[in-house]
Structure formats: C-alpha cells, structure tokens
C-alpha cells in the first residue's frame, strides 16, 4: 500500500482542516435548506407515488416483510432509502416530503464533507484549499436541484457517500486491517443504496489494473480488491432488473452512445468537443504513471478512483438513457451530483501534475488555464439552466398541489399533473382514494379540519385567490374577508373544532398591511391565543403558516383592520411534530 504523507504543520494544520470541513458542511446545509424553503413542496413527486407509497401501503396493512425492502424500484434496489423514509414516517406520524428534503440535505452535506476529508488528507495547505474550493462549488451549487426538492432522492446522496467510503477504505488499507473489511461491507452495501453503487467494483478493478501495469507485476496487496471488485459486479449482474418500458430510452446505436458519452464526460460544459480538454489532467496523470514518469501517490490514486467511478456512471447513463439525451445538453439535474466528481478528480490530478511540471511551468500554467476557462464557462452556462429549472419548480410549487386536490375531489386529470407523477396517474389516484393513507397524507393533501361560522351573514365569505392574483374567483376551499367588491374591517371567530395535535398548517395570503391582519387559534380549554406569524408574509402570494397546537378544542379567529386589504386562508390541516420542527428551522419562505 502507498503510505499516506504526514500532514504538514502538525496539530494546527489538522485543526484548520477540521474547521474547513465543518464550514463546508454548514454552508452546504444552509444553501440546501434555503432552497428547500423557497422551492420545496410537501407534494409527493414522480416515483414517490409508486415504490415509496407501495412500501407504506404494505406497512399500513401489516403485510410488510424484510424482503420487500429489497424489491427493485425501476433498475435500482433502494434499501436504505426505504428504511430512511419509513423511519421518518413512523417518527413523524405523517408522510412529509419537506421533512425528507431537510434530512436529505444533511446527508448531502455529510457526503460532501466526507469526500473533501478523504481527498484533502495529506495535501499541502494551498493545494488542499484549492481542492476544497472546487468541491464546494460543484457539490454545493444547486446543479442537482431535482435531488434537493424531491424527497425521494436520498438514494443519490447515500450512493455517493457509501461509494466514496468504500473506495477510501479498500484502497488505502491492507486486507489485514479491519478497515478494509469494513470497506468491503460498504462496497457491497453501496449497490443497495442505488445501482451506480455497483460501479465501486468497476473502479476497484480499474485501480487494480493500473497498479499491475504500473508495477509490472501482480502483487498480493491488490488481490483482495481484485476479488472484491469482481464479486460486487457479479452480484449486481445477477440482481439486475430489466425494465421493458425503458427500452425506448436505450441508445439506438454506437454513434449516439459515443456522442452522449463524450457530452456527459465534458460536464459541466456538456459539449462533446471539450471532453478531452476537460479530462486532460486525469488522462495525463494516468499516462505518466503507466510510463513511469510520475510517482505513485495516494492523491493520484484518489483522483483516478473518482474518475473511474464517474466514468462508469457516464458509460451506463449513455447506454441506458442515450436514446433520450441530447449530446449537447446537460443531463437531467438529478444526475449532476454523480458527474460533479469529474472536475473534482481533474483538479486533484492537476495538483499532482504541478509538482512534475516544475521545469515546464509555462506549459503547465497554459494547460491549467485552458482547463479552468472551459470549466468556468460550463459552470456559468449550467448555472443559467439551473436557475431556469428552479424558476419552473417555483411556478409549479402550488399549482401541482391544486391539481392533485382537484384530482382527489373531482377526478379531473389536469395535464400538469402528469409531470408530478411521471405518467403514473393511476398510482396517484389510488393512493388519494385509499382510506389507509388518509391519516398519513402530507399537509398539502390532508383533509382540512371542518370549520363552521356562527352566522351565514358574517363578513367571511367562501372564495379562492389563485397564487399571484388579487381578484377572487368563487370556489369552495378558500375563505377571505370580502363582501362584494368592498374590503371590510372586523373580526370573525369560527365554531369550536377538534385538533388532535401536535401541529397544524394554514395556507394563507394577505394584502392587508403588516400588523393589520391576524389569524389566531383560541383554545376553548385554557383561553390561550396562538397567533400565526403573518406580519412578514409577501403581499398577494400564498405562504404556509404553522402553529403547534396541543390536542383539544379551538376556535379560529380572523381579523383585518386594513380597509384596503384582504385576508385569504385555507382551513387548517394536521402536521406531524417533526414536520413542524423542520418548518421552524427552515428559513422563512
């Protein structure tokens, strides 16, 4: 085994590195939570209506078995995602994708910190900080926005975390050490996070191959990884699950496969013409090691292991999704966290090449500048696409909820609903009508607590304000302070209603000035008043407001002292205690 170099500057350097990792973790969490608060919705999307809801249905009916966790979800076996989601469901008492997103952000930040710790250990301070900067840019920037705002995507982050952990433990420790055996267990487990985890086996075989070619012999040290890599790939092959409906997505011919592959390998530029330029550092490092001109180092191994794993993902993506992928467009954002390993591997390789090209600094600096410019241009272009994607999610945030509510109440299937469930509208309809699911539905899909008002002539009228609109159109779900076309001041209190706790959520909109409108829950038992924080709500836009309400009887009191403004709101819905806490922690929307 190649020995890890001793960190420079002793204990102080170690503390500085730890502080940098903690900072990276905290920034990653803050960015993800900020985006979730502004873009996320508690509406289940895409496969959540299928494999995830199916697992909950089996649990609710008492028919859940351990082998059900291992059943394929499309081409994957997402055992750890199923365990995590079911654990959150049981803890929270409610299906809450917003809670899942918040937990996924922690997983993503932890994986980012672990990756940075692995590849940064033993590097000189300047080099380490350069590598950490690149890790922060490509892993924290919301290129993978779909993974951030889809509660089902913990599989991506778990797969990355387990794959990187397995590569570290199995290549930097001998088989005589318990850490190698732990790494072997993690390598096998990575496949059950998501199918790309099996590419740990391919990366290990590649690592063994270049060690054999580099040393011109087969050493005993590499044999355990040779066997482990083969075992992981054989296991994945034996457990593969063909999906006939996905056959149309397969690359139709080798030319299309090659075009998509070179486009993906040029991430973040996503231009087939640039794939050699953007991967030149890793290629030069590999050739230099094989020709004996470059010394074998742990950092070089790490760069090539990351590159090998990412190339494996690119190969499988280009084959299985090549028929639907434009070679000159970025892959779907849910794959971005995988391909982000490519620039990380290349900047790590550049750092290693810098020590070799000391006598040819002009060549090294010119090549590095070309790589940097191409990468930055790609990042800027990808950020522009990411912002468009974020704006689309913001637009759909409540519209999708209205569509699903319409489907539940009227059976009307609106076109935009297809986007939320990936065409699986039958699964969505079945779960909305399933009585076992009613008590577990997310707040947005919960049956509202029934409210009655003491007088039919009260100022409170039934109407709806579409998001972004100030003109009410008469429907049956929403209530606002409006009589005719004249906004009136006053207060109304509902008849008592039961709350089972632990919290409720209200969807509300205001044009009344801050401090002039209130929505308050008044306890019939103690007389205590629990007001919703509505002063900072944006004017005329729907916002979600929550309150913790112990079980008991309450009245809802609505008041408006602004004759030029109105208040609109939905009746409260039940919310789980963890979901409530998450909404308190997330930045205000």
Secondary structure, 3 states (H helix, E strand, C coil): CCCCCCCCCHHHHHHHHHHHHHHHHHHHHHHHHHHHHHHCCCCCCHHHHCHHHHHHHHHHCCCCCHHHHHCCECCECCHHHHHHHHHHHHHHCCCCHHHHHHHHHHHHHHHHHHHHHHHHCCCCHHHHHHHHHHHHHHHHCHHHHHHHHCCCCHHHHHHHHHHHHHHHHHHCCCCCCHHHHHHHHHHHHHHCCCHHHHHHHHHHHHHHHHHHHHHCCCCHHHHHHHHHHHHHHHHHHHCCCCCHHHHHHCCCCHHHHHHHHHHHHCCCCCCHHHHHHHCHHHHHHHHHHHCCCCCCCHHHHHHHHHHHHHHHHHHHHHHHCCCCCCCCCCCCHHHHHHHHHHHHHHHHHHHHHHHHCHHHHHHHHHHHHHHHHHHHHHHHHHHHHHHHHHHHHHHHHHHHHHHHHHHHHHCCCCCCHHHHHCCCHHHHHHHHHCHHHHHHCCHHHCCCCCCCECCCCCCEEECECCCCCCCCECCCCEEEECECCECCCEEEEECCEEECCCEEEEEEEECCCCCCEEEEEEECCCCCEEECCCCCCCECCCEEEEEECCCEEEEEEEEECCCCCCEEEECCEEECHHHHHHHHHCCCC
